[in-house]
Amino acid sequence: MRHVTELFDITIIGAGPAGLYSAFYSGLREMKTKIIEAHPYLGGKMNVYQDKIVWDIGGVAPKPARLIMEDLIQQAQVFHPTVVKNQQIMTITKEDDQFILQAKSGEKHYTKTILLATGYGIVTPKKLILKAGKPIEAKNVYYHVKAMQDWQRKRLVISGGSDSALEWALFLQELGAQVTLVYRKSQSELKAHEATITKLIKNQIECYFETEIEDISMDAEGDFVKIVHLVNRKTNEKHNVEVEGLVVSHGFESKNPLLQQGVLGIELMDEYYVAATSKGEANVPGIFVAGDLAQYQGKVHLLAGVFQDAINAVNAAKKYVSPKAHERGYVSSHNQLFEEKNKKIKKDYQIE
Ligand SMILES: Cc1cc2nc3c(=O)[nH]c(=O)nc-3n(C[C@H](O)[C@H](O)[C@H](O)COP(=O)(O)OP(=O)(O)OC[C@H]3O[C@@H](n4cnc5c(N)ncnc54)[C@H](O)[C@@H]3O)c2cc1C
């Protein structure tokens, strides 16, 4: 049965940087666009490093990731796509020439083309799990660190040995916190860049290596962690550290059940990435891919890479829907779509 109501030209799955920029570009290509995100918020993985200063996007001055993410969200909305949050797409089927996407909630979405922009899937920080087997949650247990918080003179334990654990340790020390780093392996097994390790030592951050968090003691109300109990796995030596905060940086878990099911015969590479042409086409006609999920020779799995992917994938989707359409979008400032908006921008920048 054909579904003609609310049939979209393109439905983008995933509202990280690749999906957001694709939504802007498909609007520019005058495609009826829907973008669907599993989380209740947009921005993808950038949400986990909001306070990191991003240096490596051409033409963008170094600034916190949060600000770049906010700009991407704003840009995605220029052409008013339909934005659906809090819906994880679980299956894709095809009837005649329409794709049907079904969310976990049961809701269905109908579309002529699909742009997969699911990155490494739904990414969540790995939680600290102790003896009781339940993930530890408390008002002062942090799985992301926010610069805006007042860390001055706070006594903190940071658990982890990766670049982000060490960067958080250095960053929080700079903000005035008293930091102890705990890592279950030896110093030589730290998984961080050597410059970061050198700085950790130079800054005399207290470190316990080959040590794990064995237990925690909570306050009387059960809201805050008061003491972190450490144990050295080699010597069994124990230390108790009184804390005002516990930062856990044990990496991320990512789930992408949508693609693990071998949906519609989409070809994967290394069991995970979608094999794409450099124009963002998957092996299934009508399905396109952009961002971290895509793999092709020379693919850049960074923010700079997602923008080129998005343009190519949307242009290919446009040609699929309207074979006579131009190869590329009309990005000239003379494009009528920008005419009204340009008037205001020119006024703001005092351009005649
Ligand atoms: C800690 C960290 C620091 C980084 N620092 C930099 C840096 O300094 N510079 C740089 O260039 N890059 C950096 N990166 C990489 C950069 O963030 C990624 O390249 C970029 O986020 C990829 O964008 P994406 O849209 O392809 O994927 P993602 O950002 O992963 O977005 C994918 C989105 O799809 C959603 N999704 C997944 N599955 C479904 C589904 N079934 N249904 C609905 N929605 C779904 C997810 O919830 C997510 O919002 C960093 C990455 C990390 C983790």
The ligand as an SDF file (V2000), in Angstrom:
LIG
                    3D

 53 58  0  0  0  0  0  0  0  0999 V2000
   35.4200   13.0470   23.0410 C   0  0  0  0  0  0  0  0  0  0  0  0
   35.4150   13.4210   21.5800 C   0  0  0  0  0  0  0  0  0  0  0  0
   36.1090   14.5420   21.1530 C   0  0  0  0  0  0  0  0  0  0  0  0
   36.1210   14.8930   19.7980 C   0  0  0  0  0  0  0  0  0  0  0  0
   36.8240   15.9990   19.4140 N   0  0  0  0  0  0  0  0  0  0  0  0
   36.8240   16.3730   18.1090 C   0  0  0  0  0  0  0  0  0  0  0  0
   37.5320   17.5420   17.6840 C   0  0  0  0  0  0  0  0  0  0  0  0
   38.1590   18.2420   18.4790 O   0  0  0  0  0  0  0  0  0  0  0  0
   37.5050   17.8550   16.3550 N   0  0  0  0  0  0  0  0  0  0  0  0
   36.8320   17.0990   15.4260 C   0  0  0  0  0  0  0  0  0  0  0  0
   36.8380   17.4460   14.2430 O   0  0  0  0  0  0  0  0  0  0  0  0
   36.1300   15.9940   15.8110 N   0  0  0  0  0  0  0  0  0  0  0  0
   36.1230   15.6140   17.1200 C   0  0  0  0  0  0  0  0  0  0  0  0
   35.4300   14.4850   17.5040 N   0  0  0  0  0  0  0  0  0  0  0  0
   34.7270   13.6840   16.4630 C   0  0  0  0  0  0  0  0  0  0  0  0
   33.3750   14.3100   16.0600 C   0  0  0  0  0  0  0  0  0  0  0  0
   32.6010   14.6040   17.2080 O   0  0  0  0  0  0  0  0  0  0  0  0
   32.6390   13.3300   15.1440 C   0  0  0  0  0  0  0  0  0  0  0  0
   33.4040   13.1710   13.9640 O   0  0  0  0  0  0  0  0  0  0  0  0
   31.2230   13.8370   14.7970 C   0  0  0  0  0  0  0  0  0  0  0  0
   30.4220   13.9800   15.9540 O   0  0  0  0  0  0  0  0  0  0  0  0
   30.5350   12.8660   13.8290 C   0  0  0  0  0  0  0  0  0  0  0  0
   29.2310   13.3200   13.5920 O   0  0  0  0  0  0  0  0  0  0  0  0
   28.0610   12.3270   13.1430 P   0  0  0  0  0  0  0  0  0  0  0  0
   26.8620   13.1890   12.9790 O   0  0  0  0  0  0  0  0  0  0  0  0
   28.5250   11.4840   12.0230 O   0  0  0  0  0  0  0  0  0  0  0  0
   27.8780   11.3170   14.3730 O   0  0  0  0  0  0  0  0  0  0  0  0
   27.3950   11.5690   15.8760 P   0  0  0  0  0  0  0  0  0  0  0  0
   27.9150   12.8480   16.3980 O   0  0  0  0  0  0  0  0  0  0  0  0
   27.7600   10.3200   16.5910 O   0  0  0  0  0  0  0  0  0  0  0  0
   25.7990   11.6820   15.7780 O   0  0  0  0  0  0  0  0  0  0  0  0
   25.0000   10.5630   15.4780 C   0  0  0  0  0  0  0  0  0  0  0  0
   23.5920   10.8020   16.0200 C   0  0  0  0  0  0  0  0  0  0  0  0
   22.7290    9.7570   15.5640 O   0  0  0  0  0  0  0  0  0  0  0  0
   21.8490    9.3840   16.6230 C   0  0  0  0  0  0  0  0  0  0  0  0
   21.3730    8.0220   16.3650 N   0  0  0  0  0  0  0  0  0  0  0  0
   22.1160    6.8870   16.3210 C   0  0  0  0  0  0  0  0  0  0  0  0
   21.3310    5.8250   16.0210 N   0  0  0  0  0  0  0  0  0  0  0  0
   20.0650    6.2980   15.8790 C   0  0  0  0  0  0  0  0  0  0  0  0
   18.8060    5.6880   15.5680 C   0  0  0  0  0  0  0  0  0  0  0  0
   18.6970    4.3720   15.3260 N   0  0  0  0  0  0  0  0  0  0  0  0
   17.6930    6.4790   15.5230 N   0  0  0  0  0  0  0  0  0  0  0  0
   17.7880    7.8280   15.7390 C   0  0  0  0  0  0  0  0  0  0  0  0
   18.9570    8.4530   16.0340 N   0  0  0  0  0  0  0  0  0  0  0  0
   20.0820    7.7040   16.0940 C   0  0  0  0  0  0  0  0  0  0  0  0
   22.7430    9.4890   17.8600 C   0  0  0  0  0  0  0  0  0  0  0  0
   21.9590    9.5820   19.0470 O   0  0  0  0  0  0  0  0  0  0  0  0
   23.5290   10.7700   17.5510 C   0  0  0  0  0  0  0  0  0  0  0  0
   22.8640   11.9220   18.0170 O   0  0  0  0  0  0  0  0  0  0  0  0
   35.4160   14.1050   18.8440 C   0  0  0  0  0  0  0  0  0  0  0  0
   34.6970   12.9740   19.2710 C   0  0  0  0  0  0  0  0  0  0  0  0
   34.6940   12.6290   20.6190 C   0  0  0  0  0  0  0  0  0  0  0  0
   33.9250   11.4090   21.0680 C   0  0  0  0  0  0  0  0  0  0  0  0
  1  2  1  0
  2  3  1  0
  2 52  2  0
  3  4  2  0
  4  5  1  0
  4 50  1  0
  5  6  2  0
  6  7  1  0
  6 13  1  0
  7  8  2  0
  7  9  1  0
  9 10  1  0
 10 11  2  0
 10 12  1  0
 12 13  2  0
 13 14  1  0
 14 15  1  0
 14 50  1  0
 15 16  1  0
 16 17  1  0
 16 18  1  0
 18 19  1  0
 18 20  1  0
 20 21  1  0
 20 22  1  0
 22 23  1  0
 23 24  1  0
 24 25  2  0
 24 26  1  0
 24 27  1  0
 27 28  1  0
 28 29  2  0
 28 30  1  0
 28 31  1  0
 31 32  1  0
 32 33  1  0
 33 34  1  0
 33 48  1  0
 34 35  1  0
 35 36  1  0
 35 46  1  0
 36 37  1  0
 36 45  1  0
 37 38  2  0
 38 39  1  0
 39 40  1  0
 39 45  2  0
 40 41  1  0
 40 42  2  0
 42 43  1  0
 43 44  2  0
 44 45  1  0
 46 47  1  0
 46 48  1  0
 48 49  1  0
 50 51  2  0
 51 52  1  0
 52 53  1  0
M  END
$$$$
